[in-house]
């Protein structure tokens, strides 16, 4: 078989084995803390998948992680590290809410389309800034995106509290959107707020895959990421490619607002994101920058996020913060290329 000729089944099993090894290491940490690893695993599984509602919540948390994972994975292909997904998703959600609050009479289906375009455009603009600064001024995108996260948070606070404040609420949130802006909920999951934004996230992942591997622009992006000097000598405009991926990345992060604003809250709420933008970095790294891997990693991290919620109530010695340890150990296990190379050599050694 061709698979056997190229090293057997280990390359195909490597991601699965790596995730299993990371989870096992994390459960061992729980054991050292005085909890039964098997008991912790059962709590995680039951909380994440134990009922249609639990599964729906896992999918609800996975949806923004797929968007933000793509927002980090796409620039990685061009040799860029986008740390700004948190700010980009904040402005995307704020833009969607602003459109819905300022133009409440727009009917469905134009209303969610308009709000979705606003969310993408706001995130794309926030991604364009560090991309342009990197290409035109040589400013490192990591520093720029970190600073833009703080600017986005301050701008969102000012708009929410002074321009679009909900007069009927004491919470820091905007006015309600018009009724036409609501998108369909997936009622098969009970009262879980998972919506059709999940399908949009999957479609976005497919679109990114097509862009990277089936278009000329995607080839140029990958060429720049592999060797920008060779790409320039081949006539590829590396600056344009880098700006393009940062714009697209920002737009993808901005689409988080569709699920949160249009599919869940019906308004913008300060602090709605439990660091989805930063967890998206872990999702992209676990996926090795592959869009299909981002979907799988987003689903895994969404399940861990939901599953760990019950640890505070059902264990004595560990808390929901165990999910962060599990995520870190999974990423460490997947990224341990030296270990997997050693195992391959041991397997093929005479």
C-alpha positions, 0 to 999 in steps of 0.5 A, a space after each residue: 500500500 502507498 500509505 505503508 510505503 510512506 511510513 505506515 499508519 503512524 503519520 495518520 495516527 500522530 495527531 490522534 495519539 498526540 491529543 490522547 497523550 496530552 489529555 492523559 498528561 493533563 488527567 495525570 496532573 488532576 491525579 497529582 492534585 488528589 482527584 481521580 483522573 477517571 472521575 475527572 474524565 467522566 465529568 468532562 465527557 458528561 458536561 460536554 456531551 451528556 445531553 443535547 443541551 451540553 452538546 449544543 453548548 460545546 458547539 456554541 463555544 466551538 463556533 467562535 474558536 473556529 473563526 478565531 483559529 482561522 484568523 490566526 492560521 491564515 496569516 501563519 501561512 504568510 509568515 505572520 503571527 496575528 495576536 489581534 483576533 480578540 480586538 478584531 472580534 470585539 469590533 466585529 461584534 460591535 459593528 454588527 450591534 451598531 447596525 442593528 441598533 441604528 437601523 432596527 427596521 431593516 427586514 430579514 434576510 437583509 438585516 443579518 446580511 447587512 450586520 454580517 458584512 459590517 462585522 466582517 468589514 470592521 474586523 477586516 479594517 482592524 486587520 488591515 492596520 497591522 498588515 499595512 504597518 508591517 509592509 509599509 513601515 516595517 512594524 512587527 505585527 505582533 506588537 501592533 496587534 497587541 496594542 490594537 487589542 487594547 485600543 479596540 477594548 477602549 473604543 468598544 467601551 466608549 461606544 457602548 457606554 456613551 453612544 449606544 447605551 441601553 437605557 433599560 439596563 444597568 449592564 454595559 451593553 448596547 441597545 437591542 437589535 431589530 427583530 429582523 437581525 436574529 438568525 436561526 437557532 438550532 433547536 435540536 440542542 434545546 435551550 443552548 444558544 448554538 445558531 446557524 453561525 456554526 454552519 457559517 464557521 464551517 463554510 469559512 473553514 472550507 473557503 479558507 482551504 479553497 483559497 489557500 490550495 486552489 487559487 493563485 492568491 493562496 499559492 502566493 500567500 504560501 510561497 511568501 510564508 515559505 520563502 519571501 526572498 524566493 517569492 519576490 524573485 519569482 515576481 510575487 508581491 509579498 507585501 500585497 499577500 501579507 496585507 491580504 491575509 491580515 485583512 481576511 484574518 481580521 474579517 474572519 475574527 469579526 464574524 464572531 459577532 454574528 454568533 454572539 450578537 445575532 444568534 445569542 444576545 441580540 445586543 453587544 455586551 462588554 466582556 462577552 468574549 472569554 478570550 476567544 481571540 487568544 484561545 484561537 491562537 492555541 487552536 491554530 497552533 494545534 491545527 498546524 495552520 490547516 483549516 480542517 485542523 482548525 475545525 477539529 481543534 475548535 471542536 475539541 477546545 469548545 468541548 473542553 471549555 464546556 466540559 470543565 465548567 462542572 469541575 468547580 461543582 463536582 470535584 474538591 481539588 481541581 477547578 475549571 482552570 484544568 481546561 487551560 492545562 489540558 489545552 497547553 499539554 495537548 499543544 505541547 504533545 502535538 508540537 513535539 516533532 522530535 518525539 514523533 520523529 524518534 518514534 518513527 525511527 524506532 519503528 523503521 529501525 532494523 
